[in-house]
């Protein structure tokens, strides 16, 4: 049995006929790091708050470990659910030292045990030397680690983190993804993180849960979700992609599209509809010498990202279609208006709903 289970959980706010969360089912294993990913208003934060006990579901059942924390007959208060919470703004007490902030949730412990545990988790997050400082005397990344230490101090069953990286600049954000993941792994803690940022989700998660309009669209590892998105929404939300419609050929391995025939990574089932949609990742389009590729087009726009060039290419085989997005190495000299040839890597093609 899974460590955390949400079964048919729905949430209606006020008199709305449209649920903020709609019949959600999710199982989470002990020690797993899960991210709820989706746009604003998709229900991810509401799901987190229902698990924490800050919001009461309209219907459904929630279990943590061997304890039911919510069903039609009971609802445990937040303080009895064994949950540690890291808020978006960290919610540190500005007048308390780092050590006392961490000790705050240990008020039922003996004084010596409180101090020992606070120092233990501060050591875990690499801030033992900052115990006597105030929150205003440390950086944003350090404040985040203090908030995580405070959440871990009571030895919770699960740690919940709401947009933990949103207040950090790009460089610190990348470092904190690694630091937070490393801390959670060392503590062997089950964690659920909410974010709208695909890079955050992919960097820290064992599995990612993509949500839209209160409904789970897909649950998968970052690698599987990127390479094999279930539908068009997931394909576009977890990175750029090219969406094409075509006709599945009789060999069940090729799709005839307006830009030409595209080879699939796997044979499809005969039950599949003849008309299919394809997701083709930009890095799946490999530029070759002009005239040597299966596909040819004229470069309409070039955007430099620093890591690669993002090309927008009008296909010669279908000038009326949307430009294909292709990633090219940064050292290739590609000019707007030039003609390029490319092939499509089969393993970065996926049939989507």
N, C-alpha and C positions, 0 to 999 in steps of 0.2 A: 504493500500500500504506500502511496506517495506521502511525503512529509506534510505538504500543504495541499489542500484540495478546495477548489471553488466549484460548486456544482449548481448549474442553472441559476446563476446569480444575476439578478436584474435590479436596476435602480431607476425609478421615476421621480423626478423632482416636481413638487407641488402638484398641479393638476394637468401636467403635460401628458399627452397621449403617446409621445415618442420617448422611449427609454434612453437615458444617458448611457446605460450599460444594458445589453440585451442578451439574456440567457447565456451568460459566460460560463464556460467550463475550462478549467485549467488545473493541471497537476504539476507540482514542483517537488523535486527530490531534495533530500537533506544535503546541505553543502553546495547546492547549485546557485549560480548567479544568473538571474533572469532579468531581462529588460522589457518593459512595456513601452513600445515605440509607436508613435503616431502623431498626427497633426493636432493642433489645439482643438478641444471639444470632442475628441474621439472617445473619451471615457477612461483614459489611462489613470489619471489622478483620482478620479472617482473610485476606480477599482482599488487603488492603493489605500484610499481613505476608508473604504468598506472593510478591507482586510485589517487595518489598524483599529477599527472600531469608532472612528470619527464620523462616519456616515453609516446609517443602517440600511441594508438592502431592502428592496420592496419584496423580493422573493429570493429563494435559494438557500444554500447551505455552505458554510465555510468551516473547514477543520484545519487545525494546526497541531501536528503530532497526533496524539490519540485523543485530542480534546476538540469537541465541537464548540466553536466560539460564537457561531450564529446559526440559527435555523428558525422555524416558525414558532418555537416554544421558548427560546432564550437568546439573549445577546449579552456576552461578557463585556464589561467595560474595558477601555483600552489598557488600563494599568494591570489587568489580569490576563492579558493575552500573551505575555512574554515577547513583546515586540520592542525593538529599538528603532527610533525614528530620527533621520537626519533631514532637517528641513532645508528648503531652497536657500533661505537667508542665514542658515546655520543656527540662529536663535540662541547665541551665546549670551550669558549675562555679563554686561560690560563692566560691572563693579566687582566681579569675582575673578580671582586668579584662574589660570588654566587648570590647575589642580582641583580647585573648588568647583569649577564648572563640571569637571568630569565626575567629581564626588556627588554632585547634586542628586543624581538618580539612585544613590545608594543609601538613602536616609534610614532604611530599616536595618542596615548593616552596623556592626560594631565599629567604633571610631577608628581603631587600628586597622581593621579589615578594610574599611573604606579607603584609608590612605594607601595601604599596600596595593589594593586593586587599582586605584587611580594611577599610581606610579607604574604598575604592570602594563596597563593599556597605553599609557603615554610612552612607555618604552617601545611597545609594539608599533606605534605610529611614528616613532622617531622624534618625540618631543619631550623626553624626560628632562632635558636641560632647560626647558621653558616653563616648568611647573609654576614658578612664582610670578610669571608675567601676566599682564592683563591682555584681553583679546585685542585691544587697540595697539598693542606693542608687538604684534606678530602679523605676518602677511596673510593674504586671502587664502592661499593654499594651506598654510599652517592652521588657520581657523577652521578650514574644512576638515582637516585631520583631527582637530580637537573635537569637533562635532561628532565625527565618527567614533572617536575614543569614548566619548560620553555615551553614545548609543550602545557600544559594545560592553561597557563596564558592568552592567547588571547580568551579563551572560544571557542575552535574549535568545529565543528560539529562531528569530528571523530579524534582519535589519532591513528597514524600508528607507529608500532614498529618493526624494522628490527633486528632479532636475539638479543633481548635485554639482554639475560642472558649468551651469549657465552663467554664473557670476564671474567666471575666470577668463582671462585673455587667452589667445590662441596657444601661445607657448606654454603657459602654466597649465592650461586645460589638458594638453597632451601628456604632460608629466603626471598630473593628478589622476588621469585614467589609469596609468600604470601603478601609481602608489596605492590608490584605493583598491584596485584588484588584488595587489600583492598583500595588503593588510587583511582583506576579507579571506583570501586563501590561507594565510598564516593562522587566522583565527578559526578557520574551518566553519565559517558562518554562512548560513543560507541568506541570500540577499535578493531583494526585488527593487529594481531601479526604474524610475520613470524618466523618459527623455523624449524630445522631439528630434534629436540629432542622431542621424544614422551612424556617424563616426563614433560617437560616444557609445552607442549600443553595441556596435560591432567590436569595439576595443575591449570591453569589459565582460561580455556575456558568454555563458555557456550556450544559452538559447535566447532567441529574440522572439517576442510576441508583438506582431504588428496588428494595430487596431484601427478601425475606421467606423464612425457612426455607432460606437458602442459594441461593435461586433469584431471578434477575432478573425483576421483575414488569413494568418499563417503563423505557425509556431515552428521554428527550425533553428539550427545552428547558424551563426553568421555566414559561414561558407556556403552551406546549402541554400540559404535564403537568397544570397546574391546570385549564385549560379543557377538556381532553379526556383525562381519566384512562382508563386501559385497563380497569381492573376495580374492584370495590368496595373492595378493600384500598387501592389507590393513592388512590382518591377520598377515603377517610376519613383516610388518613395525611398527605396534603398539604393539610390544611385541613378545616374543617367542611363537611359536605354533607348533603343530604336524599336518602335512597335510597328509590325507589318502584318497585313492580312493576306492569306494565300490559300491555295487549294492543295490539300494533301494528295500526293500522287499514289498510284496503285502499288508502288513498292513499299509504301508506308514509311519511307525514310527521307523523302524529299518533298519540299513544298514549293509550288510554283507561285511566285509573287510578281508584282509589277516591276521589281528591280532585277528579276531573274530567279533562277532556281536556287533554293537554299537547302543545304543538307542538314538533317537533324542528327543529334548525338546518339539517339536510340530509335529503334523501330517503334512505331505507334501501334495501338491496338486497332483492330478492324472496326470496333464499335465507335471509334472517334468520329466526330462530325467531319465531313469532307472539307469544310471551310474552317481554318484554324488561324489563331493569332500567334505571332512570334515575338519574343523579346530577344534583341541582339545587343549585347553590351558594346560600348564604343571601343574598348580595348580588344574586343573580338574581331575587329576589322584591321587586318594587317596589310600595310602599304607595301607594294612591290614595284618593280620597274614598270614604267608606263607601257601599257599594252599587254603585260604578262598576267594581269589579274582577271578574275571572272567578272568584276564589276568596275565600272569607270565613271568618273564624275568630275565636275568642275567645282573648285573650292570657292565658296561664297563668302566665308568669314573664318578668321583665325583668332582664337583667344589663347593667350599664354597664361598657364597656371603656375609656372615655375617648375613643376615636375613633368609636365607634358604639354603639348599643343592640342587644343580642342578645335577640330576642323568641322565646319558645316559644309557638306558636299551635296550638290545637286546632281542626281544620277542621270546619266545620259539615256538610260533605258526607260526612265519615267520622270521627265522634267517637271511634271505637275505635282509630284509627291513632295512631302515634307523633306527638307535636307537631312541626310544621314549625319549623325554625330560620330566622329572617328577620333580616337586619341593617337597622336603621332609623337615619336621621340622628340625631345626638345632640341636636339642637335641637327634635325633635318630642316633644310631651308625650303619652306613651302610658302609660296606667295598666293595672295588672293587672285583668283582668275586662272590659276594654273590647273592643269588636268592631272588627276592621279588615278592609279589603278590599285585595287585592293582585293584581297580574298577574305572570306569570313571563316573564322575558326569555329569548327563544329561544336566544341565543348562549351562555347559561350553563347549558344543558341538554345532557347527554351520555348516550348509551347506553353502558352498561358491562357487562362480563362478570360 
